[in-house]
Amino acid sequence: MGELNDLLEPGMLVRHPQQPDWGVGQVQSNISGRITVNFPDAGKVVIEGSQIDLIPVFSN
């Protein structure tokens, strides 16, 4: 897990695979595998990239 997460950069859009109701979030930071994402329906969430593979979104 986490290899794709290594490519995530601030500004990229992602979905959380286990929380689809959170909507499409925007990556705020990706530091040492801890990814901070701002989701419209969950707010700012820090995700451990080694535990959850976020899904990149290239178009809404």
C-alpha positions in Angstrom: 0.0 0.0 0.0 1.0 3.6 -0.4 3.0 3.5 -3.6 0.4 5.6 -5.5 0.0 7.8 -2.4 3.7 8.8 -2.8 2.8 10.6 -6.0 0.1 12.7 -4.4 0.9 16.4 -4.3 -0.9 19.5 -2.9 -3.8 20.5 -5.1 -4.6 17.0 -6.4 -8.1 15.6 -6.0 -8.8 12.3 -4.3 -11.5 10.1 -2.9 -11.3 8.0 0.2 -12.1 4.3 -0.8 -13.9 3.6 2.5 -15.7 6.9 2.9 -17.3 7.7 -0.5 -19.8 10.0 1.3 -17.0 12.4 2.1 -16.9 13.5 -1.5 -13.9 14.5 -3.6 -11.1 16.0 -1.4 -8.1 18.2 -2.2 -4.7 17.2 -1.0 -3.2 19.8 1.3 0.1 18.1 2.1 1.9 14.8 1.8 4.7 14.6 4.4 6.4 11.3 5.3 3.4 9.3 4.2 0.9 11.4 6.2 -1.5 12.9 3.8 -3.7 15.8 4.8 -6.8 16.1 2.7 -9.7 18.7 2.9 -13.0 16.9 2.1 -16.1 18.9 1.5 -18.3 16.7 3.8 -15.7 15.7 6.4 -13.3 18.7 6.7 -9.6 18.3 7.0 -8.5 14.7 7.6 -5.0 13.3 8.1 -4.6 9.9 6.5 -1.8 7.4 7.1 -0.8 6.6 3.5 0.6 3.2 4.5 -2.9 2.1 5.7 -5.2 3.7 3.1 -4.7 4.0 -0.7 -6.5 7.1 -1.8 -8.1 7.2 -5.2 -6.9 10.0 -7.5 -9.7 11.9 -9.3 -8.8 13.4 -12.7 -12.3 14.7 -13.5 -15.5 15.3 -11.5 
